[in-house]
Amino acid sequence: MTINGIGVSPGITIGKASLLKKQEAALSGVVLANDADITIEIEKFNNAVALSVQDVETMINSYDQSQGKEGLEILETHIELLTDPQISEDVTEKISKEKKNANDAVIEVIADAVQLFTNMEDEYLSTRAADVQDIGDRLLRNLNSSIPDTTTTYEADTIIIAEDLTPSDTISMDTTHVAGFVTQVGGRTSHAAIIARSRGVPAIVGCGITLTEIKDGDLLILDGQSGAIIINPDQNTIDQYRIKQDNWQAQNNLLRSLKDTPATTTDGINIKLFANIGDANDMEQAIGFGAEGSGLLRTELLFMGRDALPDEEEQFEFYKAVALKAKGKPVIVRTLDIGGDKQLPYFNFPAEQNPFLGYRAIRICLDRPDIFIVQLKAILRASTFGRLKIMFPMISNIQEVRAAKVILQQAKDELSKAGITFDKNIPVGIMIEIPSAAITADLLAKEVDFFSIGTNDLCQYTLAVDRMNEQIKELYDPYNPGVLRLIAYVIDQGHKNNVEVGMCGELASDPKATLLLLGMGLTEFSMSAAAIPEIKNIIIHSDLTKAKQIHSHIMEMDSSTAITAYLQEITL
């Protein structure tokens, strides 16, 4: 029997299943009787916070950095969450005003925060829910004086099977004998995926309810590339996968050796490979994968998980840290992209029937120049520490670009008047993610220095498909001829108007699409850092003449089924 999930950490492994089960936290329903009880419960919560911080600090102090910095960065994030004043305020309010005991207050506050992140369409942001749930579990253990079992040891070639793995699970787990991870839920940017990749452990997530078919001790073959798990295979299948395992290891060694190799086609065309990042730590990790900079710095993380807007100084330090980690490499800073699935508890969003088509991103920034100008001034100040670029998201017309540039000029004037230095010629660009922007790329090109194609939203809006809707998500298809024609048109108009064109959507990291995009003339790709080596390997074995022929051939096709079948056939 074969189960399929999402392959998030490549590699092939053969081993025995070990099921990891957890006890769910339960509401007690106890209502506090008086002020004395309220005081006691608040004190219990504060003590649990202190103990939880102490727990994580102990993990940080004992962390083995030879296993990569990713785990350490996650633990540092947990310290920030545990000391987040918003969580403390919400729990305290439930105890004092709603008469909840500390256990129930923590469960409810954490559940609300987890739901907030889970509902976000951006996969990078939605998987942060795991961090919130993790610190919630830790708080509850310390509230109830329960001791987690951290003494589990595994036999050689063990494959861990779980509904989900928290960041703490993956960081603290002794992976000496763990040959792979498989989870029922999760995505490509989940912490189980990040830690598995950093440790070179094959992993598959998002297997769904079919994962319950696996029993303790079952022999499994796990293919972290394709996302397939074969349960109790016969000897012939095992022998075939042993050969695949050896071949994959040889290929992996080759990809790792490409870190400092330029992404140049066989006919001498240099392609730039950038990384999509969320902070300075991501930037450092990306360079380790061979990134030549960042094609997308998501700034909204700085605005989330708090009870007030970050001020100019805090934002400046954030952008400065990223610029310094980039070590002279370019970083495209996307201005505030909130609204839709990215809500802020302290921002009064209007009730909307279609929030993804509503008050969000550049529309909020132009409506609230007081917020926008603070961010722009912080980015400008940080531009003296590196090669920063400014990018406006969700542009639908040229008037929005001009209005944003007016506010940018105001920010420059205020800094100049105050005698503060900045890059006066900082490049300004826009995301092309709305069909109207793609169709008018020739007009928009006259106003900006660069385009970045956001294929996720461009595909969603072009096809009128909510990719989070289970009933129609199969209609979300970036290989739809209409979507591909829009992308090709944007690239063509950018080049005709001497505007740089990059791509920061998921399509940039899809190996099937690499030759097609090269053929369209795309020379800047931005993706998750871990995807860079594979895309680079395709580029350095390709020539532009062949890529252009592929593009011409595909433009004559009328179905995505035929297009993807053809691309799969020709991809290295």
C-alpha positions in Angstrom: 0.0 0.0 0.0 1.2 3.5 -0.8 0.3 6.8 0.9 1.1 10.1 -0.6 1.9 13.4 1.1 4.0 16.5 0.5 7.7 15.8 0.2 9.5 18.5 2.1 12.9 17.2 2.8 14.4 15.1 -0.1 16.0 11.7 0.3 15.0 8.0 0.4 15.0 6.0 3.6 13.9 2.5 4.6 13.0 1.8 8.2 10.4 0.9 10.8 7.5 3.1 11.9 7.3 4.5 15.4 4.0 6.2 16.2 4.2 9.4 18.3 1.0 10.1 20.2 0.1 13.2 22.3 -2.5 14.0 24.9 -4.8 16.8 24.1 -5.2 19.7 26.5 -8.7 19.8 28.0 -10.8 22.7 29.3 -11.8 22.2 33.0 -14.8 24.6 32.9 -14.0 25.8 36.4 -15.2 29.3 37.1 -13.4 31.4 39.6 -15.4 32.4 42.7 -13.7 35.5 44.0 -10.9 38.1 43.6 -8.5 36.0 45.7 -8.9 33.1 43.2 -8.3 35.5 40.4 -5.0 36.7 42.0 -3.9 33.1 42.5 -4.6 32.1 38.9 -2.8 35.2 37.5 0.2 34.3 39.6 0.1 30.7 38.5 0.1 31.9 34.8 3.1 34.3 35.4 5.0 31.5 37.1 4.3 29.2 34.2 5.6 31.8 31.8 8.8 32.2 33.9 9.3 28.4 34.0 8.6 28.1 30.3 11.2 30.7 29.4 13.6 28.9 31.7 12.9 25.6 29.8 13.6 27.2 26.4 16.7 29.0 27.7 18.0 25.6 28.9 17.4 24.1 25.4 19.2 27.1 23.8 22.2 26.6 26.1 22.5 22.9 25.4 21.7 23.2 21.7 24.2 21.4 19.3 25.0 24.0 16.7 26.6 21.4 14.5 23.0 20.5 13.5 22.4 23.9 12.0 21.3 27.3 13.3 17.6 26.8 12.3 16.7 25.1 15.5 18.4 27.8 17.6 16.5 30.5 15.7 13.2 28.8 16.4 13.9 28.6 20.1 14.8 32.3 20.2 11.4 33.0 18.5 9.7 30.9 21.3 11.3 33.2 23.9 9.8 36.2 22.1 6.3 34.5 22.0 6.4 33.5 25.7 7.2 37.1 26.7 4.8 38.7 24.2 2.7 41.2 26.1 -0.3 40.6 23.9 -0.6 36.9 25.0 -0.1 37.9 28.6 -2.7 40.6 28.4 -5.2 38.3 26.7 -4.8 35.5 29.3 -4.9 37.9 32.2 -8.1 39.5 30.9 -9.8 36.1 30.5 -8.9 35.3 34.1 -9.9 38.7 35.6 -12.9 39.5 33.5 -14.3 36.2 32.4 -13.4 34.3 35.6 -11.6 31.6 33.7 -8.9 29.6 35.5 -5.3 29.9 34.1 -5.5 26.5 32.3 -8.7 27.4 30.4 -7.5 31.0 29.7 -4.3 29.7 28.1 -6.1 27.1 26.0 -8.5 29.7 24.6 -6.0 32.4 24.0 -3.6 30.1 22.3 -6.4 28.5 20.2 -7.5 31.9 19.0 -3.9 32.9 18.0 -3.3 29.5 16.3 -6.5 30.0 14.3 -5.4 33.5 13.3 -2.2 32.2 11.8 -3.7 28.9 10.4 -6.2 30.9 8.3 -3.5 32.9 6.6 -3.1 32.0 2.9 0.6 32.7 2.9 2.2 29.4 3.7 5.2 31.0 5.3 3.0 32.8 7.8 0.3 30.1 8.3 2.9 27.6 9.5 4.0 30.0 12.3 0.9 28.6 14.1 3.1 25.7 15.1 5.2 28.1 17.2 2.2 29.5 19.0 0.8 26.0 19.7 4.2 24.9 20.9 4.6 27.6 23.5 1.0 27.1 24.5 1.6 23.4 25.2 4.7 24.3 27.2 2.7 26.8 29.3 0.1 24.2 30.0 2.6 21.6 31.1 4.1 24.1 33.6 0.7 25.2 34.8 -0.2 21.6 35.5 3.2 20.5 36.7 3.4 17.8 34.1 6.8 16.6 32.9 7.3 16.0 29.1 8.9 12.7 28.1 12.2 13.7 26.6 14.0 10.4 27.3 12.6 8.5 24.3 15.3 6.6 22.4 14.9 5.1 19.0 16.4 2.1 17.3 18.4 2.6 14.1 16.4 3.5 11.0 13.3 4.6 12.9 10.7 6.6 10.9 8.6 8.9 13.2 4.9 9.0 12.4 2.8 11.7 14.0 -0.3 13.9 13.5 2.1 16.8 13.7 5.5 17.6 15.1 6.0 20.7 17.2 9.2 22.8 16.8 10.2 21.5 20.3 9.7 17.9 19.2 12.0 18.2 16.2 14.6 20.3 17.9 14.9 18.2 21.1 14.6 14.8 19.4 17.7 12.7 19.2 17.8 12.1 15.5 20.9 9.9 15.6 18.7 6.9 14.7 15.8 8.7 13.2 15.7 8.0 9.5 12.7 10.1 8.6 9.6 12.1 9.7 6.0 11.7 8.4 3.1 13.9 9.6 -0.6 14.0 9.0 -0.7 17.8 8.7 1.9 20.5 7.8 3.3 22.2 4.7 6.6 22.9 3.0 7.6 25.7 5.5 6.5 23.9 8.6 9.2 23.5 11.3 9.3 19.7 10.9 10.2 20.4 7.3 12.8 23.1 8.2 14.5 21.0 10.8 14.4 17.9 8.7 16.1 19.7 5.8 18.7 21.2 8.0 19.6 17.8 9.4 19.4 16.0 6.1 16.5 13.8 7.3 13.9 12.8 4.6 10.4 14.1 5.6 6.8 14.0 4.3 4.0 16.1 5.6 0.3 16.7 4.9 -0.6 13.0 4.4 -4.1 13.4 5.8 -6.2 10.8 7.5 -4.7 8.0 5.5 -1.7 8.1 7.7 -3.7 6.2 10.3 -3.2 3.1 8.1 0.4 2.9 9.4 0.9 0.8 12.5 3.8 0.7 15.0 6.6 -1.5 13.6 5.5 -1.4 10.0 8.4 -1.5 7.5 8.3 1.7 5.4 9.9 3.2 2.4 9.9 7.0 2.5 10.6 9.1 -0.6 11.0 12.7 0.6 11.2 13.9 -3.0 8.0 12.5 -4.4 6.1 12.4 -1.1 5.4 8.6 -1.3 5.3 6.2 1.7 5.2 2.5 0.8 3.9 0.3 3.7 5.4 -3.1 4.1 7.0 -3.4 0.6 8.1 -6.7 -0.9 11.8 -7.5 -1.3 11.9 -6.5 -5.0 10.6 -3.0 -4.2 13.1 -2.7 -1.4 16.0 -3.6 -3.7 14.8 -1.0 -6.3 14.7 1.7 -3.7 18.1 0.8 -2.4 19.4 1.7 -5.8 17.4 4.9 -5.9 18.8 5.7 -2.5 22.4 5.5 -3.7 21.6 7.6 -6.8 19.9 10.3 -4.8 22.8 10.5 -2.4 25.2 11.0 -5.4 22.9 13.7 -6.8 22.5 15.4 -3.4 26.3 15.6 -3.0 26.5 17.3 -6.5 23.8 19.9 -5.6 25.6 20.8 -2.3 28.8 21.4 -4.3 27.0 24.0 -6.4 26.7 26.6 -3.6 29.3 28.9 -5.0 28.8 28.1 -8.7 27.3 30.9 -10.7 23.8 30.1 -12.1 25.0 30.5 -15.7 23.4 28.7 -18.7 25.6 26.7 -21.1 25.5 29.6 -23.6 26.7 32.1 -21.0 23.5 33.8 -19.8 23.8 34.7 -16.1 20.6 34.0 -14.0 20.2 35.5 -10.5 18.8 33.2 -7.8 17.3 35.0 -4.8 15.5 33.8 -1.6 12.1 34.8 -0.1 12.8 35.6 3.5 11.1 36.8 6.7 14.0 38.2 8.7 17.7 38.5 9.2 18.1 34.9 10.2 16.4 33.7 7.0 18.8 35.9 5.0 21.8 34.2 6.6 20.4 30.8 5.9 19.6 31.7 2.3 23.2 32.7 1.6 24.2 29.3 2.9 22.1 27.8 0.1 23.8 30.0 -2.5 21.3 32.8 -2.7 22.5 36.0 -4.4 20.3 38.2 -2.2 16.6 38.3 -1.4 13.8 38.9 -4.0 11.2 39.2 -1.2 11.5 40.4 2.4 8.1 40.0 4.0 7.8 42.9 6.4 4.4 41.9 7.9 5.9 39.5 10.4 7.3 42.5 12.2 3.7 43.9 12.6 2.1 40.7 13.8 1.9 39.0 17.2 2.0 42.3 19.1 -0.4 44.8 20.5 0.7 48.0 18.7 2.4 49.1 15.5 6.2 49.0 15.6 7.7 52.4 15.7 10.3 53.8 13.2 13.3 52.9 15.3 12.2 49.2 15.7 11.5 48.9 12.0 14.9 50.5 11.2 16.8 48.0 13.3 14.9 45.1 11.7 15.7 46.3 8.1 19.2 47.2 9.1 19.8 43.7 10.5 18.6 42.1 7.2 20.8 44.4 5.1 23.9 43.6 7.2 23.2 39.8 7.0 22.9 40.2 3.2 26.6 41.4 3.1 26.2 43.7 0.1 23.7 41.5 -1.8 20.5 43.1 -2.9 17.3 42.8 -0.8 13.8 43.7 -2.1 11.7 44.9 0.8 8.0 44.5 0.3 6.1 47.2 2.1 3.3 46.3 4.5 1.1 43.6 3.1 -1.7 43.2 5.6 -5.4 42.6 5.3 -7.1 39.6 3.6 -5.7 36.6 5.6 -3.2 38.7 7.6 -5.1 40.5 10.3 -3.6 42.6 13.1 -5.4 42.6 16.5 -4.7 46.3 17.1 -5.9 47.4 13.6 -9.5 48.1 12.9 -10.2 46.2 9.7 -13.7 46.6 8.2 -16.0 43.6 8.0 -15.8 42.4 4.4 -17.5 39.7 2.3 -14.4 39.3 0.1 -11.3 40.4 2.2 -8.9 39.2 -0.4 -10.4 41.7 -2.8 -10.8 44.4 -0.3 -9.0 46.7 2.1 -5.4 45.4 2.1 -1.8 45.9 1.2 -1.1 49.1 -0.8 -4.7 50.2 -0.4 -4.3 50.4 3.4 -0.9 52.2 3.0 -2.3 54.8 0.8 -5.3 55.3 3.0 -3.1 55.5 6.1 0.0 57.5 5.0 0.8 58.0 8.7 1.6 54.2 8.9 3.2 54.0 5.5 5.6 56.9 5.8 7.0 55.5 9.1 7.9 52.2 7.3 9.3 54.0 4.3 11.5 56.2 6.5 12.8 53.2 8.4 13.6 51.4 5.1 15.4 54.4 3.7 17.5 54.8 6.8 18.5 51.2 6.6 19.4 51.5 3.0 22.8 53.0 4.0 23.8 49.5 5.4 23.2 47.5 2.3 21.5 47.3 -1.2 17.9 47.6 -0.3 15.1 48.1 -2.8 11.5 49.1 -2.1 8.5 47.1 -3.6 4.8 48.0 -3.4 2.4 45.0 -3.2 -1.0 44.5 -4.8 -0.8 47.3 -7.4 -3.8 47.4 -9.7 -3.2 50.7 -11.6 -0.7 53.4 -12.3 -2.4 56.0 -10.0 -1.5 53.8 -7.0 2.1 53.7 -8.0 2.3 57.5 -8.4 0.5 58.0 -5.1 2.9 55.7 -3.3 5.9 57.5 -4.9 4.6 60.8 -3.6 4.6 59.5 0.0 8.1 58.0 -0.6 9.3 61.4 -1.7 7.8 62.9 1.4 9.7 60.4 3.5 12.9 61.3 1.7 12.3 65.1 2.2 11.7 64.6 6.0 14.9 62.6 6.4 16.9 65.1 4.3 15.5 68.0 6.4 16.6 66.1 9.6 20.1 65.5 8.1 19.7 61.7 8.0 21.5 59.9 5.3 19.9 57.3 3.0 20.2 56.0 -0.6 18.7 58.8 -2.6 18.5 56.5 -5.6 17.0 53.5 -3.9 15.3 51.4 -6.6 11.5 51.2 -6.5 9.4 48.4 -7.9 6.0 46.8 -7.7 4.6 43.3 -7.5 2.6 42.1 -10.5 0.0 40.0 -8.9 -3.3 41.5 -10.2 -4.3 40.9 -13.8 -4.9 44.6 -14.5 -1.3 45.3 -13.5 -0.1 42.5 -15.8 -2.1 43.7 -18.7 -0.9 47.3 -18.3 2.7 46.3 -17.6 3.8 48.5 -20.5 2.4 51.6 -18.7 3.5 50.6 -15.3 7.1 50.0 -16.5 7.4 53.8 -17.1 7.0 54.5 -13.4 9.3 51.9 -11.7 12.7 50.3 -11.8 11.6 46.7 -11.5 8.7 44.2 -11.5 8.4 41.1 -9.3 5.8 38.6 -10.5 3.8 37.1 -7.6 2.4 34.0 -9.3 0.4 32.8 -6.3 -2.1 35.7 -6.4 -1.8 36.3 -10.1 -2.9 32.8 -10.7 -5.7 33.0 -8.1 -7.1 36.3 -9.4 -6.7 35.4 -13.1 -8.6 32.1 -12.7 -11.1 33.4 -10.0 -10.1 30.5 -7.8 -9.8 30.5 -4.1 -6.9 28.0 -3.7 -7.9 27.4 0.0 -11.3 26.2 -1.1 -11.2 22.4 -1.0 -14.0 22.0 -3.6 -12.2 23.9 -6.3 -8.6 24.0 -5.4 -7.7 21.7 -8.3 -8.7 24.6 -10.6 -5.8 26.7 -9.1 -3.3 26.0 -11.9 -0.2 28.2 -12.7 0.2 26.2 -15.9 -3.1 27.4 -17.3 -2.4 29.0 -20.7 -4.0 32.3 -19.6 -1.7 32.6 -16.6 1.4 31.7 -18.6 0.5 34.3 -21.3 0.2 37.0 -18.7 3.6 36.1 -17.2 5.2 36.1 -20.6 3.7 39.5 -21.5 4.9 41.1 -18.2 8.5 39.8 -18.8 8.4 41.0 -22.4 7.1 44.5 -21.5 9.7 44.8 -18.7 12.5 44.1 -21.1 11.2 46.4 -23.8 11.1 49.2 -21.2 14.5 48.5 -19.6 12.8 47.3 -16.3 14.2 44.4 -14.4 11.7 41.5 -14.0 11.9 38.9 -11.3 9.5 36.3 -9.9 8.9 35.6 -6.2 5.9 33.3 -6.4 5.9 29.5 -6.0 6.3 28.9 -9.7 9.9 30.2 -9.5 10.8 27.2 -7.3 9.1 24.6 -9.5 11.7 22.6 -11.4 9.1 21.9 -14.2 8.8 25.6 -14.9 12.5 26.6 -15.0 13.2 26.0 -18.7 9.8 27.6 -19.6 10.6 30.7 -17.6 14.1 30.9 -19.0 12.6 30.8 -22.4 10.2 33.6 -21.6 13.3 35.7 -20.7 13.1 35.6 -16.9 16.6 36.2 -15.4 15.7 36.7 -11.7 14.1 33.9 -9.7 13.3 34.2 -6.0 12.2 31.2 -3.9 12.6 29.3 -0.6 16.3 29.0 0.1 16.3 25.2 0.1 15.0 25.1 -3.5 17.9 27.1 -4.9 20.4 24.2 -5.5 18.0 22.2 -7.6 16.9 25.1 -9.8 20.6 26.1 -10.2 21.4 22.6 -11.4 18.8 22.8 -14.1 20.0 26.3 -15.2 23.7 25.4 -15.5 22.8 22.4 -17.7 20.5 24.4 -20.0 20.9 26.8 -22.9 18.7 29.7 -23.8 18.1 28.7 -27.4 16.5 25.4 -26.3 14.5 27.2 -23.6 13.1 29.7 -26.1 12.1 26.8 -28.3 10.3 25.2 -25.4 8.5 28.4 -24.6 7.4 28.8 -28.3 6.1 25.2 -28.3 4.1 25.6 -25.1 2.5 28.8 -26.2 0.8 26.8 -29.0 -0.7 24.4 -26.4 -4.3 24.9 -25.2 -4.3 22.9 -21.9 -2.3 22.8 -18.7 -2.5 19.0 -18.8 -0.5 18.9 -22.0 1.8 21.6 -20.9 2.8 19.9 -17.6 3.2 16.5 -19.2 5.5 18.1 -21.8 7.5 19.9 -19.1 7.9 16.8 -17.0 9.2 14.9 -20.0 11.9 17.5 -20.8 13.0 18.5 -17.3 16.4 17.2 -16.3 
